[in-house]
Amino acid sequence: MRIKKMTASFGTLDNQTLTLGEGLNVIYAPNESGKSTWCAFIRAMLYGISTAQRARQGQQPDKIKFRPWRGTPMSGTMDIETADGPVTIQRRTTRANQPMQNFSAAVTGTDTPIPGLTEDSCGQTLTGVPREVFERTVFIRQAGLGVSNDPELEKRINALVAAGDEEQSYSQANKQLLAWRRHRSGRQGAIQKLEAEMAENRAALEKIAQAAQTAEELDKSIAEAEETQAQAVKRMEQARAQQRRDALGALSQARQTVQDCQQAQAQAERAKDAAQDALERSPYKDMGPEEARRRTDIDAGNVRELERLAAKLPPVWIAFIPLGLGVLAFLLSLLLPWQAGLIAAGGVLVLLFVMMYLRLQNLKKTKEETLAERDKILDAYGAASPEEMEDLLADYRVLWDEWQRASYHLEETENALAKAQAAQKEAGSRAMAGLDFTDSGSSPAALASQIVQAGRERLDALRQRRAMAEGQAKALGDPMVLRSVLAEQEQRRQDLLEQDAALALAIETLEQADRELRGRFSPQIAARAGEIFARLTMGRYDQLTLARDLSARVKRTEDTASQEEGYLSQGARDQLYLSLRLALCDLVLPEDDPCPIILDDALVTFDQPRLEQALTLLREMGETRQILLFSCQERESQYFANDQAVTAIRLS
């Protein structure tokens, strides 16, 4: 298959289109330009986006990581050229919690659907491999160059040396055999459970014998307890009459005390009400003595100040001063010509008369207002002078003291009544307890009642133990039946032990077969990966071996011993991983209509000579399959600057 064109609303890609050529495509752009997003988009279009993926170790799941930044729904289309013709697949998001789940596939340029190409089967149908194999072979990222084992990849590898059967996986078969063995001989296996059941049955037989012996002992104890109980009941009845008389007498005395306290409280309430009425009739209603004192001092001071102000007003004769001045002005006007003097004198007299009248009215009004304010304050107290206000304050103090004494006395009588009522209630409780023999005190009747109650409890406990022993024996079953069950369980146990031994042998045999199979296919992958690795490193390494988990050991030409991949530099490790990936692509993936190889910054750690070796190899592989090489550097595109067989694309 070959990808011709893609259009994506995916992560940073806002309805962007990428058109690809045949063979090797070098797509380059700086970081943050969407290269890794295009790679993830290809995988999502082929295999969909998992809704079950969860965030881990700071990594967001694809359904969140690749939400379009502009808030539009995640969607995309991909035009693909397959051996059967051109196909256009489309995925859209119609529900926010199921991104890219709406799938369609049709012949490119038409509405004709592709039979059998569904949302779930799309990736496997087009690439020829399931998602797990795709991610471990052709989907090559810088952060995920290493190859880890997987049952699906294991099936593909097995097909190299088996009869093309891709349904066989050692890890799956071994896992199933181990599960069966755990089911039989594990900590929670059938053998352990059966042995536990057998132990329970043996314990039940022992408990049945113990229960029979216990029942016999309890029958004897019950007979003795019944005789003791009869004697205790007789003694209790003798003490009951005396306790009743004592309890009723104490209750009668408590009731009389309550009545006396109620009468005293009623008298105290009347005395307090009288004192309260006297307080409310005074001018100091709802005031305490200190507040009344402050109010009286303020109001008496105000009365005296108002009287002083009224006394300081000027006398009435002062108003006649302007009139005298007018007469003087008239006499002076005689010295002027008579017409002008007469007019001036008349005007002055009129003006002075008006001033004298207004002054008299103002003095009269001011004095009246001052005395009215004084009378208002005195009327509020019902007094004629500040001295009478002081007398009223002294009377209020006496009334206040009488009210307080009445309040205190009422409180004392209420407390006494409450205590008397509590004592009456307690006496009633004691009387009821005495009459019913429920008193927990030390009276003879109470002690007798306690003895009787203890006897009843002991009898009940003995009878309950007897019933439990009998019920336990019945619940445990018939001893003959239990012995028969034990015999059957022992036979089952022997059968399970034989099955466990057979499973152990099967697991060992499977391991031997797997080692033999690994010995057959591992050299094929190791040989092809070794060829590629030797080419990438320009002959520095001449030997490569693989372990069962696909971890590698390599040997340099000048060394005598191989070393683990962890001892290599980062660049050499990336070259080793790339060699293993490309070897798997050659040997494991379908040869007819091969799917593209996708590399996301996979060559970033390569030095220039080894980079050129890798690029030459990829160009050769591009003659038979499409290769998409995404890079954050321009050195790859510069290397193929004049090569018409390589498509160079710069992302904007």
C-alpha positions in Angstrom: 0.0 0.0 0.0 1.1 3.6 -0.6 -0.3 6.8 1.1 -1.0 9.4 -1.6 -2.6 12.3 0.3 -3.7 13.1 3.9 -5.9 15.9 5.3 -6.1 16.3 9.0 -7.8 18.2 11.8 -5.7 16.6 14.5 -3.7 18.3 17.3 -1.7 21.2 15.8 -2.9 20.3 12.2 -5.8 22.6 11.3 -7.3 21.0 8.2 -3.9 20.7 6.7 -3.1 18.5 3.7 0.1 16.5 3.0 0.7 15.0 -0.4 3.3 12.2 -0.6 5.2 10.6 -3.4 6.3 7.0 -4.2 9.4 5.5 -2.6 11.4 7.6 -0.1 9.7 10.8 1.1 11.8 13.2 3.3 9.5 15.5 5.2 11.5 18.1 7.2 10.6 21.1 9.4 11.8 22.6 12.7 10.5 21.3 16.0 6.9 22.1 16.9 5.9 22.0 13.2 3.7 18.9 13.4 5.9 16.1 12.2 5.1 13.7 15.2 1.5 14.8 14.9 1.4 13.6 11.2 2.9 10.2 12.3 0.3 9.8 15.1 -2.4 10.8 12.6 -1.4 8.0 10.2 -1.6 5.5 13.0 -5.0 6.9 14.2 -6.4 6.7 10.6 -5.3 3.1 10.3 -6.1 1.7 13.7 -8.3 4.4 15.4 -7.8 6.0 18.8 -8.3 4.0 22.0 -10.8 5.5 24.4 -9.6 3.3 27.2 -6.1 4.8 27.2 -5.3 6.7 30.4 -2.7 9.3 31.4 0.5 7.8 32.9 3.8 9.3 34.0 2.9 12.7 32.7 1.9 11.5 29.2 -1.6 12.3 28.1 -3.6 9.7 26.1 -4.0 10.4 22.3 -7.7 11.2 22.7 -6.6 14.3 24.8 -3.1 15.0 23.4 -4.3 15.3 19.8 -7.5 17.3 20.3 -7.5 20.0 17.6 -6.1 23.2 19.1 -8.9 25.3 17.6 -11.6 23.3 19.3 -12.9 21.7 16.1 -13.8 17.9 16.1 -10.9 15.5 15.4 -11.2 14.2 11.8 -9.2 13.3 8.7 -9.1 11.6 5.3 -6.4 9.5 3.7 -6.1 8.6 0.0 -4.3 5.2 -0.4 -3.1 3.2 -3.4 -3.5 -0.5 -2.8 -2.9 -3.6 -4.9 -6.7 -3.8 -5.4 -7.0 -0.1 -6.4 -7.3 3.4 -4.9 -9.1 3.7 -1.5 -10.1 6.7 0.5 -10.7 6.2 4.2 -12.3 8.8 6.4 -12.7 9.1 10.2 -14.8 11.8 11.9 -15.7 12.6 15.5 -19.4 12.7 16.1 -19.3 12.2 19.9 -16.7 13.9 22.1 -16.0 10.8 24.1 -15.4 8.7 21.0 -12.9 10.5 18.8 -12.4 9.3 15.2 -15.0 6.5 15.7 -17.1 7.4 12.7 -15.4 5.5 9.9 -16.0 5.1 6.1 -14.0 3.6 3.3 -14.8 4.0 -0.4 -13.2 3.8 -3.8 -11.4 7.1 -4.3 -13.4 9.6 -6.2 -16.7 7.6 -5.7 -19.2 6.7 -3.1 -18.7 3.0 -3.6 -17.9 1.4 -0.2 -15.1 -1.1 0.2 -16.5 -4.4 1.4 -14.9 -5.8 4.6 -13.0 -2.6 5.4 -14.4 -1.5 8.8 -13.3 0.7 11.6 -11.8 -2.2 13.5 -10.3 -4.1 10.5 -8.9 -1.2 8.6 -5.3 -1.2 9.9 -4.9 -5.0 9.7 -6.5 -5.2 6.3 -4.4 -2.5 4.7 -1.0 -3.1 6.3 -1.4 -6.9 6.8 -0.5 -6.7 10.5 -2.3 -5.9 13.8 -1.6 -2.6 15.6 0.9 -4.3 18.0 3.1 -5.5 15.2 2.7 -2.2 13.3 4.0 -0.3 16.3 6.9 -2.7 16.8 8.1 -2.8 13.2 7.3 0.0 10.7 6.2 2.7 13.1 9.7 4.0 14.2 10.0 7.0 16.5 13.1 8.4 18.2 11.6 7.8 21.7 10.5 4.3 20.8 13.2 2.8 18.6 13.7 -0.2 20.8 11.8 -3.4 20.1 9.8 -5.2 22.8 8.3 -8.7 22.5 4.6 -9.1 22.0 2.4 -12.2 21.4 1.2 -10.8 18.0 4.8 -10.1 16.9 5.8 -13.5 18.2 3.2 -15.2 16.0 4.6 -13.4 13.0 8.2 -14.5 13.9 7.1 -18.1 14.4 5.7 -18.0 10.9 9.2 -17.6 9.6 10.1 -21.2 10.5 6.7 -22.9 10.9 4.3 -23.8 8.2 3.0 -20.2 7.9 0.8 -20.7 11.0 0.4 -17.3 12.7 -1.9 -18.6 15.4 0.9 -20.1 17.5 2.6 -18.1 20.2 4.9 -19.6 22.9 4.1 -16.8 25.4 0.4 -17.3 25.0 0.6 -21.1 25.2 3.0 -20.9 28.2 0.7 -18.4 29.8 -2.3 -20.7 29.4 -0.4 -23.7 30.7 0.8 -21.7 33.7 -2.7 -20.5 34.4 -4.0 -24.1 34.3 -1.3 -25.2 36.6 -2.0 -22.3 39.0 -5.6 -23.3 38.9 -4.7 -26.7 40.2 -1.6 -26.3 42.4 -1.3 -22.6 43.1 -2.0 -20.9 46.4 -5.6 -20.5 45.3 -5.6 -23.6 43.1 -8.0 -26.6 43.1 -5.6 -28.8 45.1 -5.2 -26.2 47.9 -8.9 -25.7 48.0 -9.6 -29.4 48.0 -7.1 -30.0 50.8 -8.7 -27.1 52.7 -12.1 -28.8 52.3 -10.7 -32.1 53.5 -9.3 -30.4 56.6 -12.6 -28.9 57.3 -14.4 -32.2 57.0 -11.8 -33.8 59.4 -12.3 -30.9 61.8 -16.1 -31.4 61.5 -15.8 -35.0 62.6 -13.8 -33.9 65.7 -16.3 -31.2 66.5 -19.3 -33.6 66.3 -17.6 -35.8 69.0 -16.9 -32.8 71.1 -20.4 -31.5 70.7 -21.9 -34.7 72.0 -19.7 -34.7 75.1 -20.5 -31.0 75.7 -24.3 -31.7 75.5 -24.1 -34.4 78.2 -22.2 -32.1 80.5 -24.6 -29.2 80.0 -27.6 -31.4 80.8 -26.2 -32.0 84.3 -25.4 -28.4 84.8 -28.9 -27.3 83.8 -30.5 -29.6 86.4 -28.4 -28.1 89.2 -29.1 -24.6 88.1 -32.9 -25.1 88.1 -32.8 -26.2 91.7 -30.7 -23.2 92.8 -33.1 -20.9 90.9 -36.2 -22.2 92.7 -34.6 -21.4 96.1 -33.6 -17.9 95.0 -37.2 -17.1 93.8 -38.6 -18.0 97.2 -36.2 -15.6 99.0 -37.0 -12.8 96.6 -40.8 -13.0 97.3 -40.2 -12.6 101.0 -38.2 -9.4 100.5 -40.7 -7.8 98.1 -43.4 -6.7 100.5 -41.0 -4.8 102.8 -39.3 -3.0 99.9 -42.7 -1.9 98.5 -43.7 -0.3 101.9 -40.4 1.5 102.1 -40.6 2.8 98.5 -44.2 4.1 98.8 -43.4 5.9 102.1 -40.4 7.8 100.5 -42.5 8.7 97.5 -45.3 10.2 99.7 -42.8 12.4 101.6 -41.2 13.6 98.3 -44.6 14.7 97.0 -45.3 16.8 100.2 -42.0 18.5 99.8 -42.9 19.5 96.2 -46.2 21.0 97.3 -44.5 23.1 100.0 -42.0 24.4 97.4 -44.8 25.2 94.9 -46.5 27.4 97.5 -43.3 29.2 98.4 -42.6 29.8 94.7 -46.1 31.3 94.2 -45.6 33.7 97.0 -42.2 34.7 95.6 -43.7 35.3 92.1 -46.4 37.6 93.6 -43.8 39.6 95.5 -41.6 39.9 92.4 -44.7 41.0 90.2 -45.5 43.7 92.8 -41.9 45.0 92.7 -41.9 44.9 88.9 -45.2 46.9 88.7 -43.7 49.6 91.0 -40.6 49.8 88.8 -42.6 50.1 85.6 -44.6 53.0 87.1 -41.4 55.0 87.8 -39.9 57.3 85.2 -36.9 54.9 85.1 -38.7 52.0 83.5 -36.4 49.3 82.1 -33.3 51.0 83.5 -30.8 49.8 86.0 -29.7 52.0 88.9 -26.4 53.1 87.2 -28.2 54.0 84.0 -30.9 55.9 86.0 -28.2 57.8 87.9 -26.5 58.8 84.6 -29.8 59.9 83.1 -30.8 61.9 86.1 -27.4 63.6 86.4 -27.6 64.6 82.7 -31.3 65.8 82.8 -30.9 67.7 86.1 -27.8 69.4 84.7 -29.8 70.3 81.6 -32.6 71.8 83.8 -30.2 73.9 85.7 -28.4 75.1 82.5 -31.8 76.1 81.0 -32.8 78.1 84.1 -29.4 79.8 84.0 -29.8 80.7 80.4 -33.3 82.1 81.0 -31.9 84.2 83.9 -29.1 85.6 81.8 -31.4 87.1 79.1 -31.1 91.0 79.0 -34.0 93.1 80.6 -36.7 94.6 78.6 -35.5 98.2 79.1 -32.5 97.5 76.9 -34.9 97.5 74.0 -35.7 101.2 74.6 -32.1 102.3 73.9 -32.8 102.6 70.2 -35.7 104.9 71.0 -33.4 107.2 73.0 -31.0 107.3 70.2 -33.9 108.3 67.9 -34.9 111.2 70.1 -31.3 112.4 70.1 -31.2 112.2 66.3 -34.4 114.3 66.2 -32.9 117.0 68.3 -29.8 117.1 66.1 -32.1 117.4 63.0 -33.3 120.7 64.3 -30.0 122.2 63.4 -30.6 121.4 59.7 -33.1 123.1 57.4 -36.5 122.3 58.7 -37.7 120.3 55.6 -34.7 118.0 55.4 -34.4 117.7 59.2 -38.1 116.8 59.5 -37.9 114.0 56.9 -34.7 112.6 58.4 -36.0 112.7 61.9 -39.2 110.9 60.9 -37.4 108.1 59.1 -35.0 107.5 62.0 -37.9 107.4 64.5 -39.8 104.8 62.3 -36.7 102.6 61.9 -35.9 102.7 65.6 -39.4 101.9 66.6 -39.4 98.8 64.3 -36.0 97.7 65.8 -37.3 98.1 69.3 -40.5 96.0 68.5 -38.5 93.1 67.0 -36.0 93.1 69.8 -38.8 92.9 72.4 -40.4 90.0 70.5 -37.1 88.0 70.2 -36.3 88.3 73.9 -39.8 87.1 74.8 -39.7 84.1 72.5 -36.2 83.0 73.6 -37.1 83.1 77.2 -40.4 81.2 76.6 -38.6 78.4 74.6 -35.9 78.0 77.3 -38.4 77.6 80.1 -40.6 75.3 77.9 -37.6 73.0 77.4 -36.9 73.0 81.1 -40.6 72.1 81.9 -40.5 69.3 79.3 -37.6 67.6 81.2 -39.3 68.1 84.6 -42.6 66.8 83.3 -40.9 63.5 82.1 -40.0 62.9 85.8 -43.2 64.4 87.3 -41.0 66.7 89.3 -40.9 70.5 89.9 -37.1 70.9 90.4 -33.8 69.1 90.1 -34.0 68.3 93.8 -37.3 66.5 93.3 -35.6 64.5 90.5 -32.9 63.4 93.0 -35.6 62.3 95.4 -37.3 60.2 92.7 -33.9 58.6 91.9 -33.5 57.6 95.6 -37.0 56.1 95.6 -36.2 54.2 92.4 -33.1 52.7 94.0 -35.2 51.4 96.9 -37.7 49.9 94.5 -34.9 48.3 92.5 -33.4 46.7 95.6 -36.8 45.4 96.5 -37.2 43.9 93.0 -33.8 42.3 93.1 -34.4 40.7 96.4 -37.8 39.4 95.2 -36.0 38.1 92.0 -33.3 36.4 94.0 -35.9 34.9 96.4 -38.0 33.7 93.4 -34.9 32.0 91.9 -34.2 30.3 95.2 -37.7 29.0 95.4 -37.6 27.8 91.8 -34.3 26.0 92.5 -35.8 24.5 95.6 -38.8 23.4 93.6 -36.7 21.9 90.9 -34.6 19.9 93.4 -37.8 18.8 95.1 -39.3 17.7 91.8 -36.1 15.8 90.9 -36.1 14.2 94.3 -39.8 13.2 93.8 -38.9 11.8 90.3 -36.0 9.9 91.8 -38.2 8.6 94.7 -40.7 7.5 92.1 -38.1 5.7 90.1 -36.8 4.0 93.2 -40.3 3.1 94.1 -41.0 1.6 90.7 -37.6 -0.2 90.8 -38.5 -1.5 94.3 -41.9 -2.6 93.3 -40.5 -4.4 90.2 -37.3 -5.6 91.8 -35.2 -3.6 89.2 -33.3 -1.5 91.7 -29.5 -2.1 91.3 -28.9 -0.9 94.9 -28.0 -3.0 97.9 -31.5 -3.5 99.5 -32.4 -7.1 100.4 -35.2 -7.1 97.7 -32.8 -5.8 95.1 -30.1 -8.3 96.0 -32.6 -11.1 95.9 -33.8 -9.9 92.5 -30.3 -9.7 91.2 -29.7 -13.3 92.4 -32.8 -14.5 90.6 -31.9 -12.5 87.5 -28.4 -14.0 87.5 -29.9 -17.4 87.9 -32.2 -16.9 84.9 -29.3 -15.6 82.8 -27.1 -18.6 83.8 -30.0 -21.0 83.0 -30.6 -19.2 79.6 -26.9 -19.4 78.8 -26.7 -23.1 79.7 -29.8 -23.9 77.6 -28.5 -21.8 74.7 -25.1 -23.6 74.8 -27.0 -26.9 74.9 -29.1 -25.9 71.9 -26.0 -24.6 70.1 -24.1 -27.9 70.7 -27.1 -29.8 69.4 -27.5 -27.5 66.4 -23.7 -27.6 65.7 -23.7 -31.4 65.6 -26.7 -31.4 63.2 -25.2 -28.7 61.0 -21.9 -30.7 60.7 -23.8 -33.6 59.3 -23.8 -37.3 59.6 -20.3 -38.7 60.5 -20.8 -41.6 58.1 -21.6 -39.2 55.2 -18.5 -37.1 56.1 -16.2 -40.1 56.1 -17.6 -41.1 52.6 -17.0 -37.5 51.3 -13.4 -37.6 52.6 -12.7 -40.8 50.7 -14.0 -39.2 47.5 -12.0 -36.1 48.1 -8.8 -38.0 48.6 -9.4 -39.7 45.2 -9.9 -36.3 43.5 -6.8 -35.0 45.2 -4.7 -37.8 43.6 -6.3 -37.1 40.2 -5.4 -33.4 40.5 -1.8 -34.2 41.6 -1.4 -36.4 38.5 -2.8 -33.5 36.2 -0.4 -31.1 37.9 2.5 -33.4 37.1 1.3 -33.6 33.5 1.1 -29.8 33.2 4.6 -29.4 34.6 5.9 -31.8 32.0 4.0 -30.0 29.2 5.5 -26.6 30.3 9.0 -28.1 30.3 8.4 -29.7 26.9 7.0 -26.3 25.5 10.1 -24.5 26.8 12.3 -27.0 25.0 10.3 -26.6 21.8 10.5 -22.8 22.1 14.3 -22.9 22.6 14.5 -25.1 19.5 12.2 -22.8 17.5 14.2 -19.8 18.7 17.3 -21.5 17.6 15.8 -21.7 14.1 14.3 -18.2 13.6 16.6 -16.1 15.8 19.6 -16.5 13.4 17.5 -15.3 10.5 16.5 -12.1 12.1 19.9 -11.6 13.7 21.6 -12.3 10.4 19.5 -9.7 8.5 19.8 -7.2 11.3 23.5 -7.8 11.5 23.9 -7.1 7.8 22.1 -3.8 8.2 23.9 -2.9 11.4 27.3 -3.6 9.8 26.4 -1.5 6.8 25.2 1.4 9.0 28.4 1.3 11.1 30.6 0.8 8.0 31.8 -2.6 9.1 32.7 -1.7 12.7 30.4 -4.5 14.0 30.5 -7.9 12.4 28.3 -10.1 14.7 24.8 -9.7 16.2 22.8 -12.1 18.4 19.3 -11.9 19.8 17.8 -13.1 23.0 14.2 -14.4 23.4 13.0 -10.9 24.4 14.7 -9.4 21.3 17.4 -7.8 23.3 20.7 -7.8 21.4 24.4 -8.4 21.9 27.0 -7.1 19.4 30.7 -7.7 18.7 33.1 -5.3 17.1 35.5 -6.8 14.5 38.5 -6.1 16.6 37.0 -7.6 19.8 36.9 -11.3 20.9 33.7 -11.1 23.0 30.3 -9.6 22.4 28.8 -6.9 24.6 25.2 -5.9 25.6 23.5 -3.1 23.8 23.6 -1.0 27.0 27.3 -0.5 26.5 26.8 1.2 23.2 26.6 5.0 22.7 23.2 6.5 22.1 23.9 6.9 18.4 25.1 3.3 18.1 22.1 2.0 20.0 19.7 3.9 17.7 21.5 2.4 14.7 21.2 -1.1 16.3 17.5 -0.6 17.0 16.9 0.7 13.5 18.7 -2.3 12.0 16.5 -4.7 14.0 13.3 -2.8 13.0 14.2 -2.9 9.3 15.1 -6.6 9.6 11.7 -7.3 11.1 10.0 -5.3 8.3 11.8 -7.4 5.7 11.2 -10.8 7.3 7.9 -10.5 9.2 5.7 -8.1 7.2 3.8 -9.3 4.1 5.9 -9.0 1.0 3.0 -8.3 -1.4 1.8 -4.8 -1.3 4.1 -3.8 1.6 2.9 -1.1 3.9 4.9 2.2 4.3 7.7 2.5 6.9 7.3 5.7 9.0 10.3 7.2 10.8 9.9 10.1 13.1 13.3 11.8 13.8 14.8 8.3 14.0 18.2 9.4 12.6 18.7 12.5 14.7 21.6 10.9 16.7 23.4 9.6 13.6 26.7 11.2 12.7 27.1 12.3 9.1 28.9 9.2 7.7 26.4 6.8 9.3 23.5 9.1 8.4 24.5 8.8 4.7 24.7 5.0 5.0 21.2 4.9 6.5 19.8 7.3 3.9 21.3 5.2 1.1 19.7 2.1 2.6 16.3 3.7 2.9 16.5 4.9 -0.7 17.1 1.4 -1.8 14.2 0.1 0.3 12.1 2.9 -1.2 12.3 1.1 -4.6 9.9 -1.6 -3.3 7.9 0.2 -0.6 7.0 3.7 0.5 9.1 5.3 3.2 8.1 8.4 5.2 11.2 10.0 6.9 10.2 12.9 9.1 13.2 15.0 10.3 13.8 18.2 12.2 17.0 18.8 10.3 17.7 19.6 6.6 20.7 17.4 6.2 18.6 14.5 4.9 16.9 16.6 2.2 20.2 18.2 1.3 21.8 14.7 0.8 19.0 14.0 -1.8 19.0 17.5 -3.3 19.6 16.2 -6.8 17.9 12.8 -6.5 14.7 12.8 -8.6 13.6 9.5 -7.0 13.3 11.1 -3.6 10.4 13.4 -2.7 11.5 16.2 -0.4 8.7 18.1 1.4 9.2 21.1 3.7 6.3 21.6 6.2 5.2 25.2 6.6 
